[in-house]
Amino acid sequence: MQPTRPCQRTRLATSAMVTIDACSCAMIHVNVGATTLRFTPEAFEGLSALILEAVAELAARPPSDHDGGLPLHLGRRVRGEA
């Protein structure tokens, strides 16, 4: 029995808390801290579209008591941010 080669990952995106990798096994790995979520490309695309829909919905809403009245700065830098 031949040993299997480990999957090779390619970094697609990175931030302070999240990295996203494409894997040679045809999966997308979303790493949030110590947690990794694995998606097929189709599931990842569906999740991405849903997240963008939620971002647009939140950006269109005025602040409410449900979010503590905090302003949503989605897609915009807050003054003073580098």
Sequence and secondary structure as in RCSB ss.txt:
>XXXX:A:sequence
MQPTRPCQRTRLATSAMVTIDACSCAMIHVNVGATTLRFTPEAFEGLSALILEAVAELAARPPSDHDGGLPLHLG
RRVRGEA
>XXXX:A:secstr
        EEEEEE SSEEEEEETTS EEEEETTEEEEE HHHHHHHHHHHHHHHHHHHHS   GGGTT    TT
S  TT  
